[in-house]
Amino acid sequence: PRSHARGRGRGRGRGTGGYTGGPPDGPVDELKTYVGGLSWNIDDQGLLDAFSPYGQCEAKVMVDKYTGRSRGFGFVTYQTPEECAAAIEGMNGKELDGRAVTCNNARQRTYDTEGEGGDGAAPGGGDGGDGGGHMGGGEQMGHEQGGME
């Protein structure tokens, strides 16, 4: 029972624990618009051009860090909550490069997508398994032999 609790408990706790502090502040960011459903042809500049009529803003398309391709969504940050709200109102459901885009206030939920992927893999796969292997190696053999004799 002792070795069972040690290997599994530690691995799982560490895996999920790492993500709880993940998302940045607050449930809704009033200056930041989440834009989903983007065409892969849209880059930062294209996003900026589409959203700048609503106010001075910065636009960032999220790209896959391995392939460099657009992940089909991005964020536009405005100077005031009013501009941000106007952009969401004006752009939600509009076509951009032939695809209807979804706009809403950026909120914690948009970060979950990344958290989930990592979260699922960590406890079972890398983190937990690794921990179990290292911890168990030398010690567990001792336990088992002791038990058998």
C-alpha positions as a Python dict, from the first residue, in 0.01 Angstrom:
ca = {
    (1, 'P'): (0, 0, 0),
    (2, 'R'): (282, 240, 82),
    (3, 'S'): (454, 226, -256),
    (4, 'H'): (117, 244, -436),
    (5, 'A'): (26, 573, -273),
    (6, 'R'): (369, 719, -329),
    (7, 'G'): (397, 654, -701),
    (8, 'R'): (47, 735, -809),
    (9, 'G'): (-42, 1012, -565),
    (10, 'R'): (266, 1216, -631),
    (11, 'G'): (251, 1188, -1010),
    (12, 'R'): (-112, 1285, -1040),
    (13, 'G'): (-93, 1569, -790),
    (14, 'R'): (202, 1726, -961),
    (15, 'G'): (54, 1689, -1309),
    (16, 'T'): (-271, 1869, -1247),
    (17, 'G'): (-128, 2105, -987),
    (18, 'G'): (96, 2274, -1240),
    (19, 'Y'): (-198, 2413, -1436),
    (20, 'T'): (-412, 2569, -1166),
    (21, 'G'): (-215, 2892, -1171),
    (22, 'G'): (-223, 2909, -1550),
    (23, 'P'): (-477, 3154, -1689),
    (24, 'P'): (-401, 3522, -1652),
    (25, 'D'): (-606, 3753, -1437),
    (26, 'G'): (-981, 3756, -1413),
    (27, 'P'): (-1256, 3580, -1599),
    (28, 'V'): (-1309, 3855, -1858),
    (29, 'D'): (-1055, 4093, -2005),
    (30, 'E'): (-1250, 4403, -2106),
    (31, 'L'): (-981, 4534, -2339),
    (32, 'K'): (-917, 4213, -2522),
    (33, 'T'): (-1127, 4054, -2795),
    (34, 'Y'): (-1100, 3687, -2877),
    (35, 'V'): (-1140, 3628, -3252),
    (36, 'G'): (-1206, 3272, -3365),
    (37, 'G'): (-1271, 3106, -3700),
    (38, 'L'): (-997, 3298, -3881),
    (39, 'S'): (-883, 3200, -4225),
    (40, 'W'): (-527, 3069, -4233),
    (41, 'N'): (-438, 3352, -4471),
    (42, 'I'): (-500, 3614, -4203),
    (43, 'D'): (-188, 3732, -4024),
    (44, 'D'): (-139, 3994, -3752),
    (45, 'Q'): (-161, 4275, -4006),
    (46, 'G'): (-478, 4138, -4163),
    (47, 'L'): (-641, 4110, -3823),
    (48, 'L'): (-528, 4461, -3737),
    (49, 'D'): (-671, 4601, -4061),
    (50, 'A'): (-1007, 4440, -3993),
    (51, 'F'): (-1035, 4559, -3634),
    (52, 'S'): (-863, 4899, -3637),
    (53, 'P'): (-1176, 5089, -3757),
    (54, 'Y'): (-1316, 5039, -3406),
    (55, 'G'): (-1023, 5201, -3230),
    (56, 'Q'): (-649, 5192, -3187),
    (57, 'C'): (-556, 4830, -3120),
    (58, 'E'): (-292, 4559, -3127),
    (59, 'A'): (-367, 4234, -3303),
    (60, 'K'): (-201, 3897, -3259),
    (61, 'V'): (-284, 3579, -3447),
    (62, 'M'): (-194, 3264, -3255),
    (63, 'V'): (35, 3036, -3454),
    (64, 'D'): (138, 2678, -3401),
    (65, 'K'): (485, 2692, -3251),
    (66, 'Y'): (605, 2390, -3450),
    (67, 'T'): (464, 2455, -3796),
    (68, 'G'): (431, 2835, -3782),
    (69, 'R'): (80, 2807, -3927),
    (70, 'S'): (-212, 3006, -3794),
    (71, 'R'): (-420, 2819, -3538),
    (72, 'G'): (-731, 2997, -3664),
    (73, 'F'): (-781, 3237, -3376),
    (74, 'G'): (-625, 3548, -3233),
    (75, 'F'): (-665, 3836, -2992),
    (76, 'V'): (-717, 4206, -3048),
    (77, 'T'): (-639, 4442, -2760),
    (78, 'Y'): (-796, 4789, -2744),
    (79, 'Q'): (-725, 5098, -2535),
    (80, 'T'): (-1076, 5122, -2385),
    (81, 'P'): (-1356, 4877, -2297),
    (82, 'E'): (-1595, 5077, -2520),
    (83, 'E'): (-1382, 5022, -2830),
    (84, 'C'): (-1348, 4658, -2746),
    (85, 'A'): (-1726, 4618, -2704),
    (86, 'A'): (-1790, 4803, -3032),
    (87, 'A'): (-1551, 4574, -3218),
    (88, 'I'): (-1717, 4261, -3080),
    (89, 'E'): (-2058, 4400, -3172),
    (90, 'G'): (-1944, 4503, -3518),
    (91, 'M'): (-1731, 4203, -3615),
    (92, 'N'): (-1902, 3901, -3458),
    (93, 'G'): (-2036, 3679, -3737),
    (94, 'K'): (-1883, 3899, -4010),
    (95, 'E'): (-1688, 3745, -4295),
    (96, 'L'): (-1315, 3792, -4301),
    (97, 'D'): (-1140, 3642, -4602),
    (98, 'G'): (-1446, 3430, -4674),
    (99, 'R'): (-1495, 3288, -4325),
    (100, 'A'): (-1739, 3406, -4059),
    (101, 'V'): (-1543, 3499, -3748),
    (102, 'T'): (-1654, 3467, -3387),
    (103, 'C'): (-1571, 3755, -3154),
    (104, 'N'): (-1619, 3778, -2781),
    (105, 'N'): (-1447, 3911, -2474),
    (106, 'A'): (-1129, 3719, -2416),
    (107, 'R'): (-1172, 3523, -2097),
    (108, 'Q'): (-1016, 3241, -1904),
    (109, 'R'): (-1198, 2984, -2111),
    (110, 'T'): (-981, 3057, -2413),
    (111, 'Y'): (-677, 2937, -2222),
    (112, 'D'): (-836, 2608, -2119),
    (113, 'T'): (-788, 2463, -2464),
    (114, 'E'): (-415, 2464, -2413),
    (115, 'G'): (-441, 2359, -2050),
    (116, 'E'): (-652, 2056, -2129),
    (117, 'G'): (-410, 1916, -2379),
    (118, 'G'): (-120, 1944, -2140),
    (119, 'D'): (-326, 1843, -1844),
    (120, 'G'): (-446, 1519, -1993),
    (121, 'A'): (-99, 1413, -2093),
    (122, 'A'): (88, 1506, -1780),
    (123, 'P'): (-61, 1296, -1500),
    (124, 'G'): (-73, 968, -1690),
    (125, 'G'): (205, 1012, -1936),
    (126, 'G'): (519, 1211, -1885),
    (127, 'D'): (502, 1342, -1536),
    (128, 'G'): (332, 1070, -1339),
    (129, 'G'): (494, 782, -1519),
    (130, 'D'): (836, 928, -1494),
    (131, 'G'): (802, 1000, -1125),
    (132, 'G'): (685, 647, -1058),
    (133, 'G'): (974, 498, -1247),
    (134, 'H'): (1244, 700, -1076),
    (135, 'M'): (1103, 672, -730),
    (136, 'G'): (1016, 307, -754),
    (137, 'G'): (1330, 173, -917),
    (138, 'G'): (1571, 101, -638),
    (139, 'E'): (1336, 111, -344),
    (140, 'Q'): (1048, -94, -468),
    (141, 'M'): (1263, -395, -533),
    (142, 'G'): (1369, -386, -173),
    (143, 'H'): (1008, -376, -58),
    (144, 'E'): (904, -667, -271),
    (145, 'Q'): (1189, -890, -163),
    (146, 'G'): (1123, -807, 197),
    (147, 'G'): (760, -895, 157),
    (148, 'M'): (826, -1225, -11),
    (149, 'E'): (1068, -1365, 242),
}
